[in-house]
């Protein structure tokens, strides 16, 4: 004898919220003054402060997010 098929619905898909791209600067301590840009064509990520003009650039992978820089 076979079992009956269960009629349970699959769990709903979870929505991923967007991560921030604006952060506080560790050099001048201004809030939301650092912008992060990722160029996947050239595999370069750059974080630049609008107040003190400090910048940081690094190589990125397909899994890199702005919060990782």
C-alpha positions in Angstrom: 0.0 0.0 0.0 1.3 3.4 -1.0 1.3 6.6 1.1 -0.9 9.5 0.3 0.8 12.6 -1.2 1.2 15.4 1.2 -0.4 18.7 0.3 2.0 20.9 2.0 2.9 24.1 0.2 6.6 25.0 -0.3 7.8 27.8 2.0 7.6 31.3 0.5 10.8 32.7 -1.0 12.6 35.2 1.2 13.2 38.6 -0.2 16.7 39.9 0.0 17.0 43.5 1.0 19.4 45.7 -0.9 22.7 46.3 0.9 23.9 49.9 1.6 26.3 51.6 -0.8 26.9 54.6 1.4 29.0 54.3 4.5 30.7 56.5 7.1 34.3 57.5 6.4 36.9 56.0 8.8 39.3 59.0 8.3 37.0 62.0 8.7 34.1 60.3 10.5 31.4 61.8 8.3 28.3 59.7 8.0 27.2 58.4 4.6 30.1 60.2 2.8 31.8 57.1 1.3 30.4 55.9 -2.0 31.3 52.4 -3.3 31.3 51.6 -7.0 32.0 48.2 -8.5 33.0 47.9 -12.1 32.5 44.2 -13.1 33.8 44.8 -16.6 37.3 45.7 -15.4 37.0 43.8 -12.0 37.8 46.9 -10.0 36.0 48.2 -6.9 36.4 51.7 -5.6 35.4 53.5 -2.4 35.7 57.3 -2.4 34.9 59.8 0.4 33.2 62.9 -0.8 34.4 65.0 2.1 38.1 64.3 2.5 38.7 62.8 -1.0 40.3 59.6 0.5 39.9 56.7 -1.9 40.5 52.9 -1.9 40.4 50.6 -4.9 40.8 46.8 -5.0 40.1 43.9 -7.3 36.7 42.3 -7.1 35.1 38.9 -7.8 31.5 38.0 -8.8 30.6 37.6 -5.1 31.9 41.0 -4.0 29.4 43.5 -2.6 29.9 47.2 -1.7 29.9 46.3 2.0 32.9 44.0 1.5 35.2 46.9 0.4 
